[in-house]
Amino acid sequence: MLNLPNIITLTRIALVVVFSVIISMAGLYHWAYGIALLTFVFAACTDWLDGYLARKLNQVTTFGKLIDPLADKIAVSAAFIYLTAVDICPFWVTIVIVAREFLVTGLRQVAQGFGVIIPAGTSGKWKTAFQLAYCIGCLLFLTNKYTPQYVPFPLDFLASLCANDGGVLDNCLYHITLWGALILTVYSGAVYCVGARKFMKAQ
């Protein structure tokens, strides 16, 4: 059960814990933003790596199908909650995203009770990609804002596109990733609900 892809997935969960501890120190130590950003980026990279290795090494397991999307949900929820706490992400957006993750996790547990494993669908994977891109962009903006000496060109320019300062052109990446993540969150959640409804009727 604990093959290499699954170990990488569990490592992502551990990295989220590290990220949460470091980002909580950023109010006192601004250099913590840079470390938190690197930690989160590394965790996001493992999201691609574990799936790639599972398919490449033919090590796709039931445990991996369950824990991989759960690890994504933990990482995304931690980042969105923090970004809401520092007034970057709207509160209601975080509520919608976290509520969707709880709902889908519950549906997966119900299906598992009937011996059915529901893996992440295509829309769910795109949803995660947009969510991670949004979180990384916001963390890059915070790093550039408080410790610009650590952000090289052209990342400093990219950080300006991830700002939440009320503009439109200057923070286009912020809006694209935020609203893309929100739309895909609602859409993929609806897809899971429709699929679960058909499954429960069949049972």
C-alpha positions in Angstrom: 0.0 0.0 0.0 2.8 2.5 0.9 4.5 2.5 -2.5 6.5 5.5 -3.7 3.6 7.6 -5.1 1.6 7.1 -1.8 4.7 8.2 0.2 4.9 11.3 -1.9 1.2 12.0 -1.3 1.7 11.7 2.5 4.7 13.9 2.2 2.4 16.6 0.7 0.2 16.4 3.8 3.3 16.9 6.0 4.4 19.8 3.9 1.0 21.5 4.5 1.6 21.2 8.2 5.0 22.8 7.7 3.5 25.5 5.5 0.8 26.3 8.1 3.4 26.7 10.9 5.7 28.9 8.8 2.9 31.1 7.4 1.6 31.7 10.9 4.9 33.4 11.7 4.8 35.8 8.8 3.2 38.5 10.8 6.3 38.7 13.0 9.0 37.6 10.5 8.4 38.7 6.9 11.0 36.4 5.6 8.6 33.6 6.5 6.5 34.5 3.4 9.3 33.3 1.1 9.8 30.0 2.9 6.1 29.4 3.0 5.9 30.1 -0.8 8.7 27.6 -1.5 7.1 25.0 0.7 3.7 25.4 -0.9 5.2 25.3 -4.4 7.1 22.1 -3.5 3.8 20.6 -2.2 2.0 21.6 -5.4 4.7 19.9 -7.5 4.2 16.6 -5.6 0.6 16.7 -6.6 1.8 16.2 -10.2 4.6 13.9 -9.3 2.7 11.3 -7.3 0.1 10.8 -10.1 2.8 10.6 -12.8 4.8 8.0 -10.9 1.7 6.0 -10.0 0.8 5.7 -13.7 4.4 5.3 -14.9 5.2 2.5 -12.4 1.8 1.0 -12.6 1.3 1.5 -8.9 -2.2 3.0 -8.8 -3.9 1.9 -5.6 -7.2 2.3 -3.9 -5.4 4.1 -1.0 -3.8 6.5 -3.5 -7.1 7.3 -5.2 -8.6 8.2 -1.8 -5.6 10.0 -0.2 -4.4 12.0 -3.2 -7.5 14.2 -3.6 -7.7 14.5 0.2 -4.2 15.8 0.3 -5.1 18.4 -2.3 -8.1 19.5 -0.3 -6.0 20.0 2.9 -3.4 22.0 1.1 -5.9 24.3 -0.7 -8.1 24.8 2.4 -5.1 25.8 4.5 -3.9 28.4 1.9 -7.4 29.8 1.2 -8.2 30.2 4.9 -4.9 32.1 5.5 -5.5 34.3 2.4 -8.9 35.2 3.8 -7.5 36.0 7.2 -5.1 38.6 5.6 -8.0 40.1 3.5 -6.7 38.9 0.1 -9.3 36.3 -0.7 -13.0 37.1 -0.2 -14.5 35.3 2.7 -17.4 33.9 0.8 -15.2 32.4 -1.9 -13.3 30.4 0.8 -16.5 29.2 2.3 -17.7 27.9 -1.1 -14.4 26.2 -1.8 -14.0 24.6 1.6 -17.7 23.5 1.7 -17.3 21.9 -1.8 -14.3 19.9 -0.5 -16.2 18.7 2.5 -19.2 17.7 0.3 -17.1 15.7 -2.2 -15.2 14.0 0.6 -18.5 13.0 2.2 -19.8 11.6 -1.1 -16.6 9.6 -1.6 -16.9 8.1 1.9 -20.5 7.1 1.2 -19.5 5.5 -2.1 -16.6 3.7 -0.4 -19.1 2.2 2.0 -20.6 0.5 -1.0 -17.2 -0.6 -2.2 -17.0 2.0 -5.0 -14.0 4.3 -5.3 -14.6 7.7 -6.9 -11.3 9.1 -8.3 -10.8 12.7 -9.2 -12.4 13.6 -12.5 -11.0 15.9 -15.2 -12.9 19.0 -14.0 -11.8 18.3 -10.5 -8.1 18.2 -11.6 -8.5 21.5 -13.4 -10.2 22.9 -10.4 -7.2 22.0 -8.3 -4.8 23.4 -10.8 -6.5 26.8 -10.8 -6.8 26.8 -7.0 -3.1 26.0 -6.6 -2.2 28.7 -9.2 -4.2 31.3 -7.3 -2.7 30.4 -3.9 0.8 30.4 -5.3 0.2 33.8 -7.0 -1.1 35.3 -3.8 1.8 34.0 -1.8 4.2 35.4 -4.4 2.5 38.8 -4.1 2.9 38.7 -0.3 6.6 37.7 -0.6 7.2 40.5 -3.1 5.4 43.0 -1.0 7.2 42.3 2.3 10.5 41.0 1.1 11.1 42.3 -2.4 14.8 41.8 -2.2 14.2 38.0 -2.3 12.0 38.1 -5.5 14.1 38.3 -8.7 12.9 39.6 -12.0 10.6 38.6 -13.7 8.9 37.1 -10.7 8.4 40.6 -9.2 6.5 41.6 -12.4 4.4 38.4 -12.1 3.7 39.2 -8.4 2.2 42.5 -9.5 -0.3 40.6 -11.6 -1.4 38.6 -8.5 -2.2 41.7 -6.4 -5.6 42.3 -4.9 -5.5 46.1 -5.0 -8.8 46.9 -6.7 -7.3 47.3 -10.2 -8.1 45.3 -13.3 -5.1 45.4 -15.6 -2.5 45.3 -12.9 -4.0 42.2 -11.2 -5.4 40.3 -14.1 -3.8 37.0 -13.0 -5.4 37.4 -9.6 -8.9 37.6 -11.2 -8.3 34.9 -13.8 -7.1 32.3 -11.3 -9.6 33.3 -8.6 -12.7 33.2 -10.8 -11.5 30.2 -12.7 -11.0 28.3 -9.5 -14.4 29.4 -8.2 -16.3 28.4 -11.4 -14.5 25.1 -11.7 -15.1 24.4 -8.0 -18.8 24.8 -8.4 -18.9 23.0 -11.7 -16.9 20.0 -10.6 -18.9 19.8 -7.3 -22.1 19.7 -9.3 -20.6 16.9 -11.5 -19.9 14.8 -8.4 -23.4 15.4 -7.0 -25.0 14.3 -10.2 -22.9 11.2 -10.3 -23.5 10.4 -6.6 -27.3 10.9 -7.2 -27.3 8.3 -10.0 -25.1 6.0 -7.9 -27.4 6.2 -4.8 -30.5 5.6 -7.0 -28.9 2.5 -8.4 -28.1 1.3 -4.9 
